[in-house]
C-alpha cells in the first residue's frame, strides 16, 4: 500500500512537471498532428503538374494541338517555351524544368508517314518523375489527329543523367541532405543549452566575447564534421553504388558549405529557445520530419499542394536537395542554381543575427 502511495506521488509530480514544460507538451501534441497532416494531405505519390518546356520547331496548328493534348493529361504543366532543343537541355540542367517536349519541323510529314511525332527530353535523375513522364510516351493521339503509329510509340524519350533509372542515383545525394540536416541541427541545437546546464553560461557572460562571435565560433568546428560526413556518403555512394559525380568538386564543396552553415545556424536558433537538451532534441525532430517529407527527398515536390510547397521553401533541406542533385547528377554549377544558393546564404545570415540577438536578450 505504501509502495502504491509513493508511486502515485511520483506520477503526480511527473504529470505536473510535464504540464509546466510547454515545449515538451507542445511536441506531444504537434508531432503526431504534423505527421497526420503531412501524410494525409501534403504527401502524394501521384505525380502531377511536372514543369516542362516545349520546343515547337514546326510552328504549326498541329504542334499546338499536340501541346494542348499533353497539357490536358495534367501530368505536366508547360512553364517554358524555347526555340531550340539545346536551350531546353540547359533549362533541364539548371532545374528550371524537368523535361522538354521537342516537336520537329517535319511534324506534319511524320504524321502522314505514321512515325513518332516528337521526342521527350527527360531529367532521369528523379525516378518517380521520369516514370510519370514515360507514361506519355505511348499517349494516343488518334482522337485528335486520326493518327496512331502501328508499332512505334507516339514519342521518343531520351533519359538524361540516369538512363538506367537506378534509384540509388537519386537517393544517395538526397540522403546527404537528410543526414546533414539531422546531425548539424542536432549538434548545435544543444550548444547554448549545454553551456547553461553545465554552469558555463556565467563564464561566457563575463568574457569579452560578443554574441555574434560566440555564434560563429560555435558553428565552425561542426563545419568540418559535416564535410567529413559529405566525404563518407558521396565517396561510398560513388564506389559502392556507382553514383556519378558529374559536377565540379569545387562547386560541390561550396554548395555543401552553404547548407551546413544554414543548418548549423538553425540549430543555434533552436538552442537559444530551448531550456534543456531534451527540449532541443524534441525541436530538432520537429524540424527533421518536414525536412525529410517535404524537401523532395522521397516524394516529388511537384506532387505537393501549394501550402506544402510554401512550407518546404522555408526549409534549408529543400534548397540543398536541388543544389546537390543539380551539381552531382546534372553537372550544374552554383550560377545555374543561384536562387537556392542565395537563399541559403540569406538564411545563414538571418539565423546568425537572430541567434545572437536572442542570446543578448538572455544576458539581460
C-alpha positions as CSV (number, residue, x, y, z in Angstrom):
1,X,0.0,0.0,0.0
2,X,2.8,2.4,0.9
3,X,4.5,1.4,-2.4
4,X,1.4,2.5,-4.4
5,X,1.2,5.7,-2.5
6,X,4.9,6.5,-3.2
7,X,4.4,5.6,-6.9
8,X,1.3,7.8,-7.2
9,X,3.1,10.7,-5.7
10,X,5.9,10.4,-8.3
11,X,3.3,10.1,-11.1
12,X,1.5,13.2,-9.9
13,X,4.9,15.0,-9.8
14,X,5.7,13.9,-13.4
15,X,2.3,15.0,-14.8
16,X,2.7,18.4,-13.1
17,X,6.2,18.8,-14.5
18,X,5.1,17.8,-17.9
19,X,2.2,20.3,-17.9
20,X,4.6,23.1,-16.9
21,X,7.1,22.2,-19.7
22,X,5.3,24.0,-22.5
23,X,7.8,23.0,-25.2
24,X,7.6,19.2,-24.4
25,X,3.8,19.4,-24.0
26,X,3.6,21.1,-27.4
27,X,5.7,18.4,-29.0
28,X,3.4,15.8,-27.6
29,X,0.6,17.4,-29.5
30,X,2.3,18.8,-32.5
31,X,4.5,15.9,-33.7
32,X,1.6,13.4,-34.3
33,X,-0.6,16.3,-35.7
34,X,2.1,17.3,-38.1
35,X,2.7,13.7,-39.2
36,X,-1.0,13.2,-39.8
37,X,-1.3,16.4,-41.9
38,X,1.8,15.6,-43.9
39,X,0.9,12.0,-44.7
40,X,-2.8,12.6,-45.1
41,X,-2.7,15.9,-47.0
42,X,0.7,17.0,-48.2
43,X,2.2,13.7,-49.3
44,X,1.0,12.5,-52.7
45,X,2.7,9.8,-54.7
46,X,0.5,10.6,-57.8
47,X,2.9,12.9,-59.7
48,X,1.1,15.8,-61.3
49,X,2.0,19.3,-62.6
50,X,5.6,18.5,-63.6
51,X,7.1,21.7,-65.0
52,X,8.1,21.1,-68.6
53,X,9.2,23.1,-71.6
54,X,8.0,22.9,-75.3
55,X,10.3,23.3,-78.3
56,X,7.8,23.6,-81.2
57,X,10.0,23.8,-84.3
58,X,7.0,23.1,-86.6
59,X,5.2,26.3,-85.7
60,X,2.0,24.7,-86.9
61,X,-1.5,24.3,-85.7
62,X,-0.8,20.5,-85.3
63,X,2.0,21.3,-82.9
64,X,-0.3,23.5,-80.8
65,X,-2.9,20.7,-80.8
66,X,-0.4,18.2,-79.5
67,X,0.9,20.6,-76.9
68,X,-2.7,21.2,-75.6
69,X,-3.3,17.4,-75.6
70,X,-0.2,16.9,-73.5
71,X,-1.3,19.6,-71.1
72,X,-4.7,18.1,-70.8
73,X,-3.2,14.9,-69.2
74,X,-2.5,17.1,-66.1
75,X,0.7,15.2,-65.6
76,X,2.7,18.2,-66.9
77,X,2.5,21.9,-66.8
78,X,4.1,23.8,-69.7
79,X,6.0,26.6,-68.0
80,X,8.6,27.5,-70.6
81,X,9.0,27.6,-74.4
82,X,12.4,27.5,-76.2
83,X,13.3,27.8,-79.9
84,X,16.0,25.1,-79.8
85,X,16.5,21.8,-78.0
86,X,19.9,22.9,-76.7
87,X,18.3,25.7,-74.7
88,X,15.7,23.2,-73.3
89,X,18.6,20.9,-72.3
90,X,20.3,23.8,-70.5
91,X,17.0,24.5,-68.7
92,X,16.8,20.9,-67.6
93,X,20.4,21.1,-66.3
94,X,19.6,24.2,-64.3
95,X,16.5,22.6,-62.9
96,X,14.1,25.2,-64.4
97,X,12.1,22.4,-66.0
98,X,12.1,18.6,-65.5
99,X,11.6,17.7,-69.2
100,X,11.1,19.2,-72.6
101,X,8.8,18.2,-75.5
102,X,10.6,18.7,-78.8
103,X,8.3,18.8,-81.9
104,X,10.4,18.7,-85.1
105,X,10.0,20.9,-88.1
106,X,8.7,18.0,-90.2
107,X,5.9,17.2,-87.8
108,X,3.1,17.1,-90.5
109,X,5.2,14.7,-92.6
110,X,5.8,12.5,-89.7
111,X,2.0,12.3,-89.0
112,X,1.4,11.3,-92.7
113,X,4.1,8.7,-92.5
114,X,2.8,7.4,-89.2
115,X,6.2,7.9,-87.4
116,X,6.9,9.2,-83.9
117,X,5.7,12.8,-83.8
118,X,8.3,14.1,-81.3
119,X,10.7,13.5,-78.5
120,X,10.7,13.9,-74.7
121,X,13.9,15.1,-73.1
122,X,13.6,14.0,-69.5
123,X,15.6,14.6,-66.3
124,X,16.0,10.9,-65.3
125,X,17.7,11.7,-62.0
126,X,14.4,11.5,-60.2
127,X,13.0,8.1,-61.0
128,X,9.5,8.9,-59.8
129,X,9.3,11.9,-62.2
130,X,10.8,10.0,-65.1
131,X,8.3,7.2,-64.6
132,X,5.4,9.6,-64.8
133,X,6.7,11.2,-68.0
134,X,7.4,7.8,-69.6
135,X,3.7,7.1,-69.4
136,X,3.3,9.9,-72.0
137,X,5.5,8.0,-74.5
138,X,2.5,6.0,-75.7
139,X,0.0,8.8,-75.4
140,X,-2.7,8.2,-78.0
141,X,-3.5,10.9,-80.5
142,X,-5.9,9.2,-82.8
143,X,-8.9,11.2,-81.4
144,X,-7.1,14.5,-82.3
145,X,-5.2,13.8,-85.5
146,X,-6.7,10.5,-86.8
147,X,-3.2,9.1,-86.1
148,X,-1.7,6.2,-84.2
149,X,1.6,4.6,-85.0
150,X,1.0,0.9,-85.5
151,X,4.3,-0.3,-84.0
152,X,6.1,2.7,-82.6
153,X,5.3,4.9,-79.6
154,X,3.9,8.3,-80.1
155,X,7.0,10.0,-78.7
156,X,10.7,9.0,-78.4
157,X,12.1,9.5,-74.9
158,X,15.7,10.5,-74.0
159,X,16.5,10.0,-70.3
160,X,19.3,12.3,-69.1
161,X,21.7,11.8,-66.1
162,X,20.2,8.4,-65.1
163,X,19.2,6.4,-68.2
164,X,19.1,3.1,-66.3
165,X,16.7,4.7,-63.8
166,X,18.5,3.4,-60.8
167,X,17.0,4.6,-57.5
168,X,20.4,4.8,-55.8
169,X,21.5,7.6,-58.2
170,X,18.6,9.8,-56.8
171,X,18.6,8.6,-53.2
172,X,22.3,8.9,-52.3
173,X,22.7,12.7,-52.9
174,X,19.3,13.3,-51.2
175,X,20.4,11.2,-48.3
176,X,23.3,13.5,-47.8
177,X,20.8,16.4,-47.2
178,X,18.8,14.3,-44.7
179,X,21.9,13.2,-42.7
180,X,23.4,16.7,-42.6
181,X,20.0,18.2,-41.5
182,X,19.8,15.7,-38.7
183,X,23.3,15.9,-37.4
184,X,24.1,19.6,-38.0
185,X,20.9,20.8,-36.3
186,X,21.2,18.3,-33.5
187,X,24.8,19.2,-32.7
188,X,24.2,22.9,-32.4
189,X,20.7,22.9,-31.1
190,X,22.2,21.9,-27.7
191,X,25.2,24.2,-27.9
192,X,23.9,27.1,-25.7
193,X,21.7,24.8,-23.6
194,X,24.7,22.6,-22.8
195,X,26.6,25.6,-21.5
196,X,23.7,26.6,-19.3
197,X,23.2,23.1,-17.9
198,X,27.0,22.7,-17.1
199,X,27.1,26.1,-15.5
200,X,29.4,27.6,-18.1
201,X,27.0,30.3,-19.2
202,X,28.0,32.7,-16.4
203,X,31.7,32.3,-17.5
204,X,30.7,33.2,-21.1
205,X,28.8,36.2,-19.9
206,X,31.9,37.6,-18.1
207,X,34.2,37.2,-21.1
208,X,34.7,39.9,-23.7
209,X,33.3,37.6,-26.5
210,X,30.4,39.3,-28.4
211,X,27.3,37.3,-29.0
212,X,27.8,37.1,-32.8
213,X,31.4,36.0,-32.3
214,X,30.2,33.3,-30.0
215,X,27.6,32.1,-32.5
216,X,30.2,31.9,-35.3
217,X,32.7,30.2,-33.1
218,X,30.1,27.6,-32.1
219,X,29.4,26.5,-35.7
220,X,32.8,26.5,-37.2
221,X,34.1,23.2,-35.6
222,X,30.9,21.4,-36.8
223,X,31.5,22.6,-40.4
224,X,34.5,20.2,-40.6
225,X,32.3,17.4,-39.1
226,X,29.8,18.0,-41.8
227,X,32.5,17.9,-44.5
228,X,33.7,14.5,-43.2
229,X,30.2,13.2,-43.5
230,X,29.9,14.5,-47.0
231,X,33.1,12.7,-48.0
232,X,31.9,9.4,-46.4
233,X,28.4,9.5,-48.0
234,X,29.4,10.6,-51.5
235,X,32.6,8.6,-51.5
236,X,30.9,5.3,-50.6
237,X,28.0,6.1,-52.8
238,X,30.3,6.6,-55.8
239,X,32.4,3.5,-55.2
240,X,29.7,1.1,-53.9
241,X,26.6,2.2,-55.7
242,X,28.3,3.7,-58.7
243,X,26.6,7.1,-58.2
244,X,28.1,9.5,-60.8
245,X,29.6,12.8,-59.6
246,X,29.2,14.9,-62.8
247,X,29.7,18.4,-61.3
248,X,33.0,20.0,-60.2
249,X,34.2,19.3,-56.7
250,X,34.7,23.0,-56.0
251,X,31.0,23.6,-56.7
252,X,30.0,20.6,-54.6
253,X,32.2,21.8,-51.7
254,X,30.8,25.4,-51.8
255,X,27.2,24.3,-52.1
256,X,27.6,21.9,-49.2
257,X,29.2,24.6,-47.1
258,X,26.3,26.9,-47.7
259,X,23.8,24.2,-46.5
260,X,26.0,23.2,-43.5
261,X,26.1,26.8,-42.4
262,X,22.4,27.2,-42.8
263,X,21.6,24.1,-40.8
264,X,24.0,25.0,-38.0
265,X,22.6,28.4,-37.6
266,X,19.1,26.9,-37.5
267,X,20.4,24.7,-34.6
268,X,21.7,27.7,-32.8
269,X,18.3,29.5,-33.0
270,X,16.7,26.4,-31.5
271,X,19.4,26.3,-28.8
272,X,18.5,29.9,-27.8
273,X,14.9,28.9,-27.4
274,X,15.2,25.5,-25.7
275,X,15.8,25.4,-21.9
276,X,17.1,21.8,-21.7
277,X,18.9,19.4,-24.1
278,X,15.7,17.3,-24.2
279,X,13.7,20.2,-25.5
280,X,16.4,20.9,-28.0
281,X,16.2,17.3,-29.3
282,X,12.4,17.5,-29.5
283,X,12.5,20.7,-31.5
284,X,15.1,19.1,-33.8
285,X,12.8,16.2,-34.5
286,X,10.0,18.8,-35.2
287,X,12.2,20.3,-37.9
288,X,13.6,17.0,-39.2
289,X,10.2,15.4,-40.1
290,X,9.1,18.1,-42.6
291,X,12.7,18.3,-43.9
292,X,12.5,14.6,-44.9
293,X,8.9,14.6,-46.2
294,X,8.7,18.0,-47.9
295,X,12.1,18.6,-49.3
296,X,11.7,16.3,-52.3
297,X,13.9,13.6,-50.9
298,X,11.2,10.9,-51.0
299,X,8.1,12.5,-52.6
300,X,8.2,14.8,-55.6
301,X,8.0,18.4,-54.8
302,X,5.6,18.9,-57.8
303,X,3.1,16.4,-56.3
304,X,2.6,18.5,-53.1
305,X,-0.3,21.0,-52.7
306,X,0.6,24.7,-52.8
307,X,0.6,25.2,-49.0
308,X,3.0,22.3,-48.6
309,X,5.3,23.8,-51.2
310,X,5.3,27.1,-49.4
311,X,6.4,25.4,-46.2
312,X,9.0,23.4,-48.0
313,X,10.5,26.5,-49.5
314,X,11.3,27.8,-45.9
315,X,13.3,24.6,-45.1
316,X,17.1,24.7,-46.0
317,X,16.9,21.0,-46.9
318,X,14.6,21.7,-49.9
319,X,17.1,24.1,-51.4
320,X,20.0,21.8,-50.8
321,X,18.2,18.9,-52.4
322,X,18.0,21.0,-55.6
323,X,21.6,22.1,-55.2
324,X,23.2,18.7,-54.5
325,X,21.2,16.8,-57.2
326,X,21.9,19.5,-59.7
327,X,25.6,19.5,-59.1
328,X,26.2,15.8,-58.5
329,X,23.8,14.4,-61.1
330,X,23.2,17.1,-63.7
331,X,26.7,18.7,-63.7
332,X,25.2,22.1,-62.9
333,X,27.1,24.8,-61.0
334,X,26.0,27.4,-58.4
335,X,25.5,30.0,-61.1
336,X,22.8,27.8,-62.7
337,X,21.3,27.2,-59.2
338,X,21.8,30.7,-57.9
339,X,18.4,31.1,-56.4
340,X,18.9,28.2,-54.0
341,X,22.4,29.3,-53.2
342,X,21.3,32.9,-52.4
343,X,18.5,31.6,-50.2
344,X,20.9,29.5,-48.1
345,X,23.3,32.5,-47.7
346,X,20.4,34.7,-46.6
347,X,19.1,32.0,-44.2
348,X,22.6,31.7,-42.6
349,X,23.0,35.5,-42.1
350,X,19.5,35.9,-40.7
351,X,19.9,32.9,-38.5
352,X,23.1,34.1,-37.0
353,X,21.6,37.6,-36.3
354,X,18.5,36.1,-34.7
355,X,20.6,33.7,-32.6
356,X,23.0,36.4,-31.4
357,X,20.1,38.8,-30.6
358,X,18.3,36.1,-28.6
359,X,21.5,35.4,-26.7
360,X,21.9,39.0,-25.9
361,X,18.3,39.0,-24.6
362,X,19.1,36.1,-22.3
363,X,22.1,38.0,-21.0
364,X,19.8,40.8,-19.9
